């Protein structure tokens, strides 16, 4: 059995990378709103401060696990949906 290689177009890859950056920026925003340091949140999430810093970086997309996002939302006392709001998603209108 041969595996088909998936090909992603550059626009899709760019959109995905932008979404990873937005997730990190959301984590940073809610962390700062709660006056939690990177060190404190990293300890709670059982990751290094440097890894959390790379997730929060506005210039480097970092893929994270769903498990980490769930723990981050819990630690920040927010619904996970707030971490997954993206500027490129159309908004529902009433």
PyMOL Python script that loads the backbone (N, CA, C, O; Angstrom):
from pymol import cmd

cmd.read_pdbstr("""\
ATOM      1  N   UNK A   1       0.828  -1.181   0.000  1.00  0.00           N
ATOM      2  CA  UNK A   1       0.000   0.000   0.000  1.00  0.00           C
ATOM      3  C   UNK A   1       0.876   1.249   0.000  1.00  0.00           C
ATOM      4  O   UNK A   1       1.771   1.388   0.834  1.00  0.00           O
ATOM      5  N   UNK A   2       0.621   2.127  -0.910  1.00  0.00           N
ATOM      6  CA  UNK A   2       1.403   3.364  -0.936  1.00  0.00           C
ATOM      7  C   UNK A   2       0.590   4.489  -0.305  1.00  0.00           C
ATOM      8  O   UNK A   2      -0.625   4.591  -0.478  1.00  0.00           O
ATOM      9  N   UNK A   3       1.304   5.316   0.422  1.00  0.00           N
ATOM     10  CA  UNK A   3       0.662   6.473   1.046  1.00  0.00           C
ATOM     11  C   UNK A   3       0.697   7.634   0.077  1.00  0.00           C
ATOM     12  O   UNK A   3       1.705   7.880  -0.587  1.00  0.00           O
ATOM     13  N   UNK A   4      -0.406   8.338   0.003  1.00  0.00           N
ATOM     14  CA  UNK A   4      -0.450   9.553  -0.811  1.00  0.00           C
ATOM     15  C   UNK A   4       0.159  10.691   0.007  1.00  0.00           C
ATOM     16  O   UNK A   4      -0.148  10.864   1.186  1.00  0.00           O
ATOM     17  N   UNK A   5       0.994  11.430  -0.622  1.00  0.00           N
ATOM     18  CA  UNK A   5       1.588  12.588   0.022  1.00  0.00           C
ATOM     19  C   UNK A   5       0.613  13.751  -0.062  1.00  0.00           C
ATOM     20  O   UNK A   5       0.099  14.072  -1.134  1.00  0.00           O
ATOM     21  N   UNK A   6       0.365  14.377   1.083  1.00  0.00           N
ATOM     22  CA  UNK A   6      -0.518  15.537   1.083  1.00  0.00           C
ATOM     23  C   UNK A   6       0.267  16.766   0.665  1.00  0.00           C
ATOM     24  O   UNK A   6       1.387  16.994   1.122  1.00  0.00           O
ATOM     25  N   UNK A   7      -0.324  17.534  -0.190  1.00  0.00           N
ATOM     26  CA  UNK A   7       0.297  18.788  -0.613  1.00  0.00           C
ATOM     27  C   UNK A   7      -0.574  19.932  -0.112  1.00  0.00           C
ATOM     28  O   UNK A   7      -1.785  19.965  -0.332  1.00  0.00           O
ATOM     29  N   UNK A   8       0.071  20.858   0.560  1.00  0.00           N
ATOM     30  CA  UNK A   8      -0.635  22.023   1.062  1.00  0.00           C
ATOM     31  C   UNK A   8      -0.202  23.216   0.237  1.00  0.00           C
ATOM     32  O   UNK A   8       0.976  23.387  -0.075  1.00  0.00           O
ATOM     33  N   UNK A   9      -1.165  24.024  -0.104  1.00  0.00           N
ATOM     34  CA  UNK A   9      -0.779  25.200  -0.875  1.00  0.00           C
ATOM     35  C   UNK A   9      -0.227  26.267   0.078  1.00  0.00           C
ATOM     36  O   UNK A   9      -0.608  26.300   1.248  1.00  0.00           O
ATOM     37  N   UNK A  10       0.648  27.122  -0.398  1.00  0.00           N
ATOM     38  CA  UNK A  10       1.301  28.117   0.456  1.00  0.00           C
ATOM     39  C   UNK A  10       0.323  29.022   1.210  1.00  0.00           C
ATOM     40  O   UNK A  10       0.606  29.429   2.336  1.00  0.00           O
ATOM     41  N   UNK A  11      -0.805  29.334   0.609  1.00  0.00           N
ATOM     42  CA  UNK A  11      -1.793  30.191   1.290  1.00  0.00           C
ATOM     43  C   UNK A  11      -2.369  29.474   2.514  1.00  0.00           C
ATOM     44  O   UNK A  11      -2.583  30.101   3.552  1.00  0.00           O
ATOM     45  N   UNK A  12      -2.620  28.172   2.400  1.00  0.00           N
ATOM     46  CA  UNK A  12      -3.137  27.399   3.534  1.00  0.00           C
ATOM     47  C   UNK A  12      -2.111  27.321   4.659  1.00  0.00           C
ATOM     48  O   UNK A  12      -2.456  27.437   5.835  1.00  0.00           O
ATOM     49  N   UNK A  13      -0.866  27.126   4.294  1.00  0.00           N
ATOM     50  CA  UNK A  13       0.201  27.063   5.297  1.00  0.00           C
ATOM     51  C   UNK A  13       0.340  28.410   6.000  1.00  0.00           C
ATOM     52  O   UNK A  13       0.496  28.455   7.220  1.00  0.00           O
ATOM     53  N   UNK A  14       0.286  29.490   5.259  1.00  0.00           N
ATOM     54  CA  UNK A  14       0.391  30.833   5.843  1.00  0.00           C
ATOM     55  C   UNK A  14      -0.768  31.096   6.795  1.00  0.00           C
ATOM     56  O   UNK A  14      -0.573  31.666   7.869  1.00  0.00           O
ATOM     57  N   UNK A  15      -1.984  30.680   6.403  1.00  0.00           N
ATOM     58  CA  UNK A  15      -3.158  30.868   7.259  1.00  0.00           C
ATOM     59  C   UNK A  15      -3.014  30.060   8.553  1.00  0.00           C
ATOM     60  O   UNK A  15      -3.321  30.557   9.636  1.00  0.00           O
ATOM     61  N   UNK A  16      -2.547  28.816   8.437  1.00  0.00           N
ATOM     62  CA  UNK A  16      -2.334  27.981   9.628  1.00  0.00           C
ATOM     63  C   UNK A  16      -1.306  28.622  10.558  1.00  0.00           C
ATOM     64  O   UNK A  16      -1.518  28.694  11.768  1.00  0.00           O
ATOM     65  N   UNK A  17      -0.201  29.084   9.994  1.00  0.00           N
ATOM     66  CA  UNK A  17       0.831  29.724  10.812  1.00  0.00           C
ATOM     67  C   UNK A  17       0.287  30.964  11.514  1.00  0.00           C
ATOM     68  O   UNK A  17       0.605  31.205  12.679  1.00  0.00           O
ATOM     69  N   UNK A  18      -0.531  31.752  10.816  1.00  0.00           N
ATOM     70  CA  UNK A  18      -1.122  32.940  11.430  1.00  0.00           C
ATOM     71  C   UNK A  18      -2.055  32.550  12.585  1.00  0.00           C
ATOM     72  O   UNK A  18      -2.128  33.253  13.594  1.00  0.00           O
ATOM     73  N   UNK A  19      -2.748  31.456  12.435  1.00  0.00           N
ATOM     74  CA  UNK A  19      -3.638  30.987  13.509  1.00  0.00           C
ATOM     75  C   UNK A  19      -2.839  30.545  14.733  1.00  0.00           C
ATOM     76  O   UNK A  19      -3.239  30.827  15.862  1.00  0.00           O
ATOM     77  N   UNK A  20      -1.714  29.858  14.525  1.00  0.00           N
ATOM     78  CA  UNK A  20      -0.865  29.480  15.671  1.00  0.00           C
ATOM     79  C   UNK A  20      -0.374  30.720  16.397  1.00  0.00           C
ATOM     80  O   UNK A  20      -0.334  30.749  17.627  1.00  0.00           O
ATOM     81  N   UNK A  21      -0.001  31.741  15.643  1.00  0.00           N
ATOM     82  CA  UNK A  21       0.436  32.991  16.266  1.00  0.00           C
ATOM     83  C   UNK A  21      -0.701  33.628  17.049  1.00  0.00           C
ATOM     84  O   UNK A  21      -0.492  34.104  18.164  1.00  0.00           O
ATOM     85  N   UNK A  22      -1.907  33.644  16.476  1.00  0.00           N
ATOM     86  CA  UNK A  22      -3.054  34.232  17.178  1.00  0.00           C
ATOM     87  C   UNK A  22      -3.360  33.485  18.477  1.00  0.00           C
ATOM     88  O   UNK A  22      -3.686  34.114  19.483  1.00  0.00           O
ATOM     89  N   UNK A  23      -3.262  32.171  18.472  1.00  0.00           N
ATOM     90  CA  UNK A  23      -3.479  31.397  19.700  1.00  0.00           C
ATOM     91  C   UNK A  23      -2.489  31.852  20.766  1.00  0.00           C
ATOM     92  O   UNK A  23      -2.874  32.101  21.909  1.00  0.00           O
ATOM     93  N   UNK A  24      -1.221  31.962  20.398  1.00  0.00           N
ATOM     94  CA  UNK A  24      -0.206  32.406  21.352  1.00  0.00           C
ATOM     95  C   UNK A  24      -0.467  33.802  21.869  1.00  0.00           C
ATOM     96  O   UNK A  24      -0.283  34.077  23.055  1.00  0.00           O
ATOM     97  N   UNK A  25      -0.896  34.689  20.979  1.00  0.00           N
ATOM     98  CA  UNK A  25      -1.200  36.057  21.405  1.00  0.00           C
ATOM     99  C   UNK A  25      -2.407  36.085  22.347  1.00  0.00           C
ATOM    100  O   UNK A  25      -2.447  36.884  23.282  1.00  0.00           O
ATOM    101  N   UNK A  26      -3.379  35.224  22.105  1.00  0.00           N
ATOM    102  CA  UNK A  26      -4.532  35.138  23.019  1.00  0.00           C
ATOM    103  C   UNK A  26      -4.083  34.654  24.397  1.00  0.00           C
ATOM    104  O   UNK A  26      -4.520  35.187  25.417  1.00  0.00           O
ATOM    105  N   UNK A  27      -3.220  33.656  24.427  1.00  0.00           N
ATOM    106  CA  UNK A  27      -2.710  33.165  25.716  1.00  0.00           C
ATOM    107  C   UNK A  27      -1.997  34.298  26.449  1.00  0.00           C
ATOM    108  O   UNK A  27      -2.233  34.513  27.638  1.00  0.00           O
ATOM    109  N   UNK A  28      -1.133  35.020  25.749  1.00  0.00           N
ATOM    110  CA  UNK A  28      -0.400  36.134  26.370  1.00  0.00           C
ATOM    111  C   UNK A  28      -1.364  37.206  26.883  1.00  0.00           C
ATOM    112  O   UNK A  28      -1.198  37.720  27.989  1.00  0.00           O
ATOM    113  N   UNK A  29      -2.363  37.537  26.081  1.00  0.00           N
ATOM    114  CA  UNK A  29      -3.331  38.575  26.462  1.00  0.00           C
ATOM    115  C   UNK A  29      -4.059  38.201  27.757  1.00  0.00           C
ATOM    116  O   UNK A  29      -4.092  38.988  28.702  1.00  0.00           O
ATOM    117  N   UNK A  30      -4.638  37.007  27.796  1.00  0.00           N
ATOM    118  CA  UNK A  30      -5.403  36.617  28.987  1.00  0.00           C
ATOM    119  C   UNK A  30      -4.497  36.375  30.189  1.00  0.00           C
ATOM    120  O   UNK A  30      -4.916  36.589  31.327  1.00  0.00           O
ATOM    121  N   UNK A  31      -3.276  35.939  29.961  1.00  0.00           N
ATOM    122  CA  UNK A  31      -2.320  35.775  31.057  1.00  0.00           C
ATOM    123  C   UNK A  31      -2.022  37.132  31.686  1.00  0.00           C
ATOM    124  O   UNK A  31      -2.021  37.271  32.909  1.00  0.00           O
ATOM    125  N   UNK A  32      -1.768  38.132  30.841  1.00  0.00           N
ATOM    126  CA  UNK A  32      -1.467  39.477  31.347  1.00  0.00           C
ATOM    127  C   UNK A  32      -2.684  40.108  32.021  1.00  0.00           C
ATOM    128  O   UNK A  32      -2.548  40.807  33.025  1.00  0.00           O
ATOM    129  N   UNK A  33      -3.879  39.861  31.466  1.00  0.00           N
ATOM    130  CA  UNK A  33      -5.107  40.389  32.074  1.00  0.00           C
ATOM    131  C   UNK A  33      -5.306  39.850  33.495  1.00  0.00           C
ATOM    132  O   UNK A  33      -5.923  40.502  34.337  1.00  0.00           O
ATOM    133  N   UNK A  34      -4.784  38.670  33.741  1.00  0.00           N
ATOM    134  CA  UNK A  34      -4.928  38.033  35.055  1.00  0.00           C
ATOM    135  C   UNK A  34      -3.697  38.250  35.936  1.00  0.00           C
ATOM    136  O   UNK A  34      -3.582  37.669  37.015  1.00  0.00           O
ATOM    137  N   UNK A  35      -2.783  39.093  35.460  1.00  0.00           N
ATOM    138  CA  UNK A  35      -1.545  39.373  36.204  1.00  0.00           C
ATOM    139  C   UNK A  35      -0.790  38.099  36.583  1.00  0.00           C
ATOM    140  O   UNK A  35      -0.321  37.950  37.711  1.00  0.00           O
ATOM    141  N   UNK A  36      -0.685  37.191  35.623  1.00  0.00           N
ATOM    142  CA  UNK A  36       0.052  35.942  35.813  1.00  0.00           C
ATOM    143  C   UNK A  36       1.343  36.055  35.005  1.00  0.00           C
ATOM    144  O   UNK A  36       1.312  36.422  33.830  1.00  0.00           O
ATOM    145  N   UNK A  37       2.453  35.746  35.618  1.00  0.00           N
ATOM    146  CA  UNK A  37       3.727  35.798  34.900  1.00  0.00           C
ATOM    147  C   UNK A  37       3.867  34.580  33.992  1.00  0.00           C
ATOM    148  O   UNK A  37       3.181  33.574  34.171  1.00  0.00           O
ATOM    149  N   UNK A  38       4.760  34.688  33.024  1.00  0.00           N
ATOM    150  CA  UNK A  38       5.043  33.530  32.171  1.00  0.00           C
ATOM    151  C   UNK A  38       5.538  32.366  33.019  1.00  0.00           C
ATOM    152  O   UNK A  38       5.153  31.219  32.790  1.00  0.00           O
ATOM    153  N   UNK A  39       6.370  32.652  33.977  1.00  0.00           N
ATOM    154  CA  UNK A  39       6.911  31.601  34.853  1.00  0.00           C
ATOM    155  C   UNK A  39       5.796  30.878  35.606  1.00  0.00           C
ATOM    156  O   UNK A  39       5.796  29.651  35.699  1.00  0.00           O
ATOM    157  N   UNK A  40       4.844  31.646  36.144  1.00  0.00           N
ATOM    158  CA  UNK A  40       3.735  31.039  36.885  1.00  0.00           C
ATOM    159  C   UNK A  40       2.878  30.158  35.978  1.00  0.00           C
ATOM    160  O   UNK A  40       2.547  29.029  36.340  1.00  0.00           O
ATOM    161  N   UNK A  41       2.517  30.671  34.799  1.00  0.00           N
ATOM    162  CA  UNK A  41       1.683  29.888  33.894  1.00  0.00           C
ATOM    163  C   UNK A  41       2.444  28.666  33.385  1.00  0.00           C
ATOM    164  O   UNK A  41       1.876  27.578  33.288  1.00  0.00           O
ATOM    165  N   UNK A  42       3.708  28.839  33.064  1.00  0.00           N
ATOM    166  CA  UNK A  42       4.519  27.706  32.603  1.00  0.00           C
ATOM    167  C   UNK A  42       4.568  26.610  33.671  1.00  0.00           C
ATOM    168  O   UNK A  42       4.444  25.427  33.355  1.00  0.00           O
ATOM    169  N   UNK A  43       4.748  27.007  34.940  1.00  0.00           N
ATOM    170  CA  UNK A  43       4.759  26.020  36.033  1.00  0.00           C
ATOM    171  C   UNK A  43       3.428  25.285  36.110  1.00  0.00           C
ATOM    172  O   UNK A  43       3.400  24.065  36.275  1.00  0.00           O
ATOM    173  N   UNK A  44       2.333  26.014  35.993  1.00  0.00           N
ATOM    174  CA  UNK A  44       1.002  25.414  36.050  1.00  0.00           C
ATOM    175  C   UNK A  44       0.793  24.433  34.894  1.00  0.00           C
ATOM    176  O   UNK A  44       0.164  23.389  35.063  1.00  0.00           O
ATOM    177  N   UNK A  45       1.322  24.777  33.726  1.00  0.00           N
ATOM    178  CA  UNK A  45       1.140  23.943  32.534  1.00  0.00           C
ATOM    179  C   UNK A  45       2.201  22.845  32.416  1.00  0.00           C
ATOM    180  O   UNK A  45       2.136  22.006  31.517  1.00  0.00           O
ATOM    181  N   UNK A  46       3.179  22.859  33.331  1.00  0.00           N
ATOM    182  CA  UNK A  46       4.273  21.879  33.325  1.00  0.00           C
ATOM    183  C   UNK A  46       5.098  21.948  32.035  1.00  0.00           C
ATOM    184  O   UNK A  46       5.465  20.929  31.450  1.00  0.00           O
ATOM    185  N   UNK A  47       5.376  23.198  31.611  1.00  0.00           N
ATOM    186  CA  UNK A  47       6.259  23.448  30.467  1.00  0.00           C
ATOM    187  C   UNK A  47       7.302  24.469  30.917  1.00  0.00           C
ATOM    188  O   UNK A  47       7.143  25.108  31.956  1.00  0.00           O
ATOM    189  N   UNK A  48       8.351  24.616  30.144  1.00  0.00           N
ATOM    190  CA  UNK A  48       9.366  25.615  30.488  1.00  0.00           C
ATOM    191  C   UNK A  48       8.863  27.015  30.144  1.00  0.00           C
ATOM    192  O   UNK A  48       7.997  27.190  29.286  1.00  0.00           O
ATOM    193  N   UNK A  49       9.425  28.002  30.831  1.00  0.00           N
ATOM    194  CA  UNK A  49       9.060  29.379  30.539  1.00  0.00           C
ATOM    195  C   UNK A  49       9.462  29.737  29.115  1.00  0.00           C
ATOM    196  O   UNK A  49       8.757  30.492  28.445  1.00  0.00           O
ATOM    197  N   UNK A  50      10.583  29.206  28.647  1.00  0.00           N
ATOM    198  CA  UNK A  50      11.024  29.525  27.291  1.00  0.00           C
ATOM    199  C   UNK A  50      10.079  28.928  26.245  1.00  0.00           C
ATOM    200  O   UNK A  50       9.870  29.527  25.190  1.00  0.00           O
ATOM    201  N   UNK A  51       9.507  27.755  26.528  1.00  0.00           N
ATOM    202  CA  UNK A  51       8.544  27.175  25.592  1.00  0.00           C
ATOM    203  C   UNK A  51       7.276  28.028  25.559  1.00  0.00           C
ATOM    204  O   UNK A  51       6.746  28.303  24.483  1.00  0.00           O
ATOM    205  N   UNK A  52       6.786  28.449  26.723  1.00  0.00           N
ATOM    206  CA  UNK A  52       5.609  29.321  26.765  1.00  0.00           C
ATOM    207  C   UNK A  52       5.907  30.628  26.041  1.00  0.00           C
ATOM    208  O   UNK A  52       5.058  31.144  25.315  1.00  0.00           O
ATOM    209  N   UNK A  53       7.091  31.157  26.234  1.00  0.00           N
ATOM    210  CA  UNK A  53       7.477  32.391  25.552  1.00  0.00           C
ATOM    211  C   UNK A  53       7.450  32.203  24.036  1.00  0.00           C
ATOM    212  O   UNK A  53       7.018  33.098  23.309  1.00  0.00           O
ATOM    213  N   UNK A  54       7.905  31.052  23.558  1.00  0.00           N
ATOM    214  CA  UNK A  54       7.885  30.816  22.112  1.00  0.00           C
ATOM    215  C   UNK A  54       6.456  30.683  21.592  1.00  0.00           C
ATOM    216  O   UNK A  54       6.163  31.117  20.479  1.00  0.00           O
ATOM    217  N   UNK A  55       5.566  30.088  22.385  1.00  0.00           N
ATOM    218  CA  UNK A  55       4.150  29.998  21.989  1.00  0.00           C
ATOM    219  C   UNK A  55       3.545  31.393  21.875  1.00  0.00           C
ATOM    220  O   UNK A  55       2.786  31.676  20.948  1.00  0.00           O
ATOM    221  N   UNK A  56       3.887  32.263  22.825  1.00  0.00           N
ATOM    222  CA  UNK A  56       3.332  33.614  22.863  1.00  0.00           C
ATOM    223  C   UNK A  56       3.996  34.572  21.873  1.00  0.00           C
ATOM    224  O   UNK A  56       3.542  35.706  21.720  1.00  0.00           O
ATOM    225  N   UNK A  57       5.041  34.143  21.213  1.00  0.00           N
ATOM    226  CA  UNK A  57       5.773  35.013  20.301  1.00  0.00           C
ATOM    227  C   UNK A  57       4.904  35.461  19.123  1.00  0.00           C
ATOM    228  O   UNK A  57       4.233  34.636  18.501  1.00  0.00           O
ATOM    229  N   UNK A  58       4.911  36.763  18.812  1.00  0.00           N
ATOM    230  CA  UNK A  58       4.115  37.253  17.684  1.00  0.00           C
ATOM    231  C   UNK A  58       4.797  37.032  16.330  1.00  0.00           C
ATOM    232  O   UNK A  58       4.230  37.376  15.294  1.00  0.00           O
ATOM    233  N   UNK A  59       5.988  36.472  16.329  1.00  0.00           N
ATOM    234  CA  UNK A  59       6.722  36.328  15.073  1.00  0.00           C
ATOM    235  C   UNK A  59       6.985  34.885  14.657  1.00  0.00           C
ATOM    236  O   UNK A  59       7.365  34.632  13.514  1.00  0.00           O
ATOM    237  N   UNK A  60       6.788  33.933  15.575  1.00  0.00           N
ATOM    238  CA  UNK A  60       7.138  32.544  15.271  1.00  0.00           C
ATOM    239  C   UNK A  60       5.958  31.629  15.576  1.00  0.00           C
ATOM    240  O   UNK A  60       5.575  31.491  16.737  1.00  0.00           O
ATOM    241  N   UNK A  61       5.372  31.001  14.554  1.00  0.00           N
ATOM    242  CA  UNK A  61       4.267  30.092  14.823  1.00  0.00           C
ATOM    243  C   UNK A  61       4.758  28.807  15.505  1.00  0.00           C
ATOM    244  O   UNK A  61       5.702  28.170  15.038  1.00  0.00           O
ATOM    245  N   UNK A  62       4.114  28.441  16.602  1.00  0.00           N
ATOM    246  CA  UNK A  62       4.466  27.226  17.336  1.00  0.00           C
ATOM    247  C   UNK A  62       3.215  26.382  17.478  1.00  0.00           C
ATOM    248  O   UNK A  62       2.204  26.844  18.006  1.00  0.00           O
ATOM    249  N   UNK A  63       3.281  25.143  17.005  1.00  0.00           N
ATOM    250  CA  UNK A  63       2.153  24.231  17.152  1.00  0.00           C
ATOM    251  C   UNK A  63       2.100  23.740  18.597  1.00  0.00           C
ATOM    252  O   UNK A  63       3.124  23.404  19.192  1.00  0.00           O
ATOM    253  N   UNK A  64       0.899  23.706  19.144  1.00  0.00           N
ATOM    254  CA  UNK A  64       0.710  23.223  20.514  1.00  0.00           C
ATOM    255  C   UNK A  64      -0.358  22.143  20.514  1.00  0.00           C
ATOM    256  O   UNK A  64      -1.152  22.036  19.579  1.00  0.00           O
ATOM    257  N   UNK A  65      -0.368  21.356  21.558  1.00  0.00           N
ATOM    258  CA  UNK A  65      -1.357  20.280  21.651  1.00  0.00           C
ATOM    259  C   UNK A  65      -2.696  20.816  22.146  1.00  0.00           C
ATOM    260  O   UNK A  65      -2.767  21.857  22.799  1.00  0.00           O
ATOM    261  N   UNK A  66      -3.730  20.094  21.825  1.00  0.00           N
ATOM    262  CA  UNK A  66      -5.065  20.431  22.337  1.00  0.00           C
ATOM    263  C   UNK A  66      -5.044  20.328  23.863  1.00  0.00           C
ATOM    264  O   UNK A  66      -5.663  21.139  24.553  1.00  0.00           O
ATOM    265  N   UNK A  67      -4.335  19.336  24.379  1.00  0.00           N
ATOM    266  CA  UNK A  67      -4.237  19.166  25.834  1.00  0.00           C
ATOM    267  C   UNK A  67      -3.662  20.418  26.496  1.00  0.00           C
ATOM    268  O   UNK A  67      -4.173  20.873  27.520  1.00  0.00           O
ATOM    269  N   UNK A  68      -2.599  20.972  25.910  1.00  0.00           N
ATOM    270  CA  UNK A  68      -1.995  22.181  26.475  1.00  0.00           C
ATOM    271  C   UNK A  68      -2.971  23.354  26.406  1.00  0.00           C
ATOM    272  O   UNK A  68      -3.057  24.146  27.344  1.00  0.00           O
ATOM    273  N   UNK A  69      -3.708  23.469  25.297  1.00  0.00           N
ATOM    274  CA  UNK A  69      -4.685  24.554  25.174  1.00  0.00           C
ATOM    275  C   UNK A  69      -5.798  24.420  26.210  1.00  0.00           C
ATOM    276  O   UNK A  69      -6.231  25.413  26.794  1.00  0.00           O
ATOM    277  N   UNK A  70      -6.255  23.198  26.435  1.00  0.00           N
ATOM    278  CA  UNK A  70      -7.286  22.978  27.453  1.00  0.00           C
ATOM    279  C   UNK A  70      -6.781  23.361  28.836  1.00  0.00           C
ATOM    280  O   UNK A  70      -7.495  24.006  29.604  1.00  0.00           O
ATOM    281  N   UNK A  71      -5.550  22.964  29.158  1.00  0.00           N
ATOM    282  CA  UNK A  71      -4.967  23.314  30.461  1.00  0.00           C
ATOM    283  C   UNK A  71      -4.752  24.827  30.583  1.00  0.00           C
ATOM    284  O   UNK A  71      -4.972  25.408  31.646  1.00  0.00           O
ATOM    285  N   UNK A  72      -4.325  25.453  29.496  1.00  0.00           N
ATOM    286  CA  UNK A  72      -4.121  26.905  29.528  1.00  0.00           C
ATOM    287  C   UNK A  72      -5.440  27.628  29.763  1.00  0.00           C
ATOM    288  O   UNK A  72      -5.506  28.556  30.569  1.00  0.00           O
ATOM    289  N   UNK A  73      -6.484  27.210  29.068  1.00  0.00           N
ATOM    290  CA  UNK A  73      -7.796  27.839  29.260  1.00  0.00           C
ATOM    291  C   UNK A  73      -8.258  27.670  30.701  1.00  0.00           C
ATOM    292  O   UNK A  73      -8.774  28.612  31.303  1.00  0.00           O
ATOM    293  N   UNK A  74      -8.076  26.479  31.255  1.00  0.00           N
ATOM    294  CA  UNK A  74      -8.456  26.251  32.659  1.00  0.00           C
ATOM    295  C   UNK A  74      -7.635  27.140  33.591  1.00  0.00           C
ATOM    296  O   UNK A  74      -8.183  27.767  34.498  1.00  0.00           O
ATOM    297  N   UNK A  75      -6.326  27.193  33.369  1.00  0.00           N
ATOM    298  CA  UNK A  75      -5.453  27.990  34.231  1.00  0.00           C
ATOM    299  C   UNK A  75      -5.789  29.476  34.148  1.00  0.00           C
ATOM    300  O   UNK A  75      -5.650  30.205  35.131  1.00  0.00           O
ATOM    301  N   UNK A  76      -6.232  29.922  32.973  1.00  0.00           N
ATOM    302  CA  UNK A  76      -6.578  31.333  32.782  1.00  0.00           C
ATOM    303  C   UNK A  76      -8.048  31.610  33.114  1.00  0.00           C
ATOM    304  O   UNK A  76      -8.504  32.751  33.055  1.00  0.00           O
ATOM    305  N   UNK A  77      -8.775  30.554  33.460  1.00  0.00           N
ATOM    306  CA  UNK A  77     -10.196  30.649  33.823  1.00  0.00           C
ATOM    307  C   UNK A  77     -11.020  31.293  32.699  1.00  0.00           C
ATOM    308  O   UNK A  77     -11.802  32.218  32.917  1.00  0.00           O
ATOM    309  N   UNK A  78     -10.808  30.759  31.485  1.00  0.00           N
ATOM    310  CA  UNK A  78     -11.553  31.246  30.316  1.00  0.00           C
ATOM    311  C   UNK A  78     -12.055  30.041  29.518  1.00  0.00           C
ATOM    312  O   UNK A  78     -11.482  28.955  29.608  1.00  0.00           O
ATOM    313  N   UNK A  79     -13.121  30.228  28.741  1.00  0.00           N
ATOM    314  CA  UNK A  79     -13.535  29.155  27.835  1.00  0.00           C
ATOM    315  C   UNK A  79     -12.494  28.991  26.726  1.00  0.00           C
ATOM    316  O   UNK A  79     -11.938  29.979  26.246  1.00  0.00           O
ATOM    317  N   UNK A  80     -12.235  27.767  26.326  1.00  0.00           N
ATOM    318  CA  UNK A  80     -11.211  27.516  25.312  1.00  0.00           C
ATOM    319  C   UNK A  80     -11.517  28.241  24.006  1.00  0.00           C
ATOM    320  O   UNK A  80     -10.600  28.547  23.244  1.00  0.00           O
ATOM    321  N   UNK A  81     -12.778  28.518  23.738  1.00  0.00           N
ATOM    322  CA  UNK A  81     -13.152  29.220  22.499  1.00  0.00           C
ATOM    323  C   UNK A  81     -12.430  30.556  22.372  1.00  0.00           C
ATOM    324  O   UNK A  81     -12.140  31.006  21.263  1.00  0.00           O
ATOM    325  N   UNK A  82     -12.142  31.188  23.501  1.00  0.00           N
ATOM    326  CA  UNK A  82     -11.459  32.486  23.440  1.00  0.00           C
ATOM    327  C   UNK A  82     -10.045  32.357  22.888  1.00  0.00           C
ATOM    328  O   UNK A  82      -9.524  33.299  22.291  1.00  0.00           O
ATOM    329  N   UNK A  83      -9.424  31.204  23.081  1.00  0.00           N
ATOM    330  CA  UNK A  83      -8.088  30.991  22.534  1.00  0.00           C
ATOM    331  C   UNK A  83      -8.138  30.668  21.050  1.00  0.00           C
ATOM    332  O   UNK A  83      -7.141  30.811  20.341  1.00  0.00           O
ATOM    333  N   UNK A  84      -9.310  30.229  20.581  1.00  0.00           N
ATOM    334  CA  UNK A  84      -9.443  29.755  19.204  1.00  0.00           C
ATOM    335  C   UNK A  84     -10.228  30.713  18.314  1.00  0.00           C
ATOM    336  O   UNK A  84     -10.762  30.298  17.285  1.00  0.00           O
ATOM    337  N   UNK A  85     -10.306  31.985  18.693  1.00  0.00           N
ATOM    338  CA  UNK A  85     -10.951  32.982  17.844  1.00  0.00           C
ATOM    339  C   UNK A  85      -9.914  33.513  16.857  1.00  0.00           C
ATOM    340  O   UNK A  85      -8.843  33.979  17.248  1.00  0.00           O
ATOM    341  N   UNK A  86     -10.248  33.433  15.586  1.00  0.00           N
ATOM    342  CA  UNK A  86      -9.306  33.834  14.549  1.00  0.00           C
ATOM    343  C   UNK A  86      -9.865  34.977  13.733  1.00  0.00           C
ATOM    344  O   UNK A  86     -11.057  35.015  13.427  1.00  0.00           O
ATOM    345  N   UNK A  87      -8.988  35.914  13.380  1.00  0.00           N
ATOM    346  CA  UNK A  87      -9.383  37.085  12.590  1.00  0.00           C
ATOM    347  C   UNK A  87      -9.870  36.719  11.198  1.00  0.00           C
ATOM    348  O   UNK A  87     -10.640  37.472  10.601  1.00  0.00           O
ATOM    349  N   UNK A  88      -9.436  35.567  10.663  1.00  0.00           N
ATOM    350  CA  UNK A  88      -9.808  35.204   9.293  1.00  0.00           C
ATOM    351  C   UNK A  88     -11.103  34.410   9.209  1.00  0.00           C
ATOM    352  O   UNK A  88     -11.511  34.012   8.118  1.00  0.00           O
ATOM    353  N   UNK A  89     -11.759  34.172  10.347  1.00  0.00           N
ATOM    354  CA  UNK A  89     -13.020  33.407  10.336  1.00  0.00           C
ATOM    355  C   UNK A  89     -14.182  34.378  10.205  1.00  0.00           C
ATOM    356  O   UNK A  89     -14.236  35.374  10.926  1.00  0.00           O
ATOM    357  N   UNK A  90     -15.111  34.106   9.300  1.00  0.00           N
ATOM    358  CA  UNK A  90     -16.275  34.987   9.168  1.00  0.00           C
ATOM    359  C   UNK A  90     -17.136  34.928  10.422  1.00  0.00           C
ATOM    360  O   UNK A  90     -17.313  33.867  11.021  1.00  0.00           O
ATOM    361  N   UNK A  91     -17.656  36.055  10.801  1.00  0.00           N
ATOM    362  CA  UNK A  91     -18.515  36.149  11.970  1.00  0.00           C
ATOM    363  C   UNK A  91     -19.957  35.901  11.576  1.00  0.00           C
ATOM    364  O   UNK A  91     -20.403  36.351  10.520  1.00  0.00           O
ATOM    365  N   UNK A  92     -20.683  35.192  12.413  1.00  0.00           N
ATOM    366  CA  UNK A  92     -22.111  34.973  12.161  1.00  0.00           C
ATOM    367  C   UNK A  92     -22.851  36.292  12.388  1.00  0.00           C
ATOM    368  O   UNK A  92     -22.537  37.036  13.317  1.00  0.00           O
ATOM    369  N   UNK A  93     -23.821  36.570  11.542  1.00  0.00           N
ATOM    370  CA  UNK A  93     -24.607  37.788  11.703  1.00  0.00           C
ATOM    371  C   UNK A  93     -26.024  37.397  12.089  1.00  0.00           C
ATOM    372  O   UNK A  93     -26.544  36.369  11.655  1.00  0.00           O
ATOM    373  N   UNK A  94     -26.643  38.243  12.919  1.00  0.00           N
ATOM    374  CA  UNK A  94     -28.028  37.941  13.322  1.00  0.00           C
ATOM    375  C   UNK A  94     -29.006  38.745  12.521  1.00  0.00           C
ATOM    376  O   UNK A  94     -30.215  38.624  12.721  1.00  0.00           O
TER     377      UNK A  94
END
""", "prot")
cmd.dss("prot")
cmd.show_as("cartoon", "prot")
cmd.util.cbc("prot")
cmd.orient("prot")
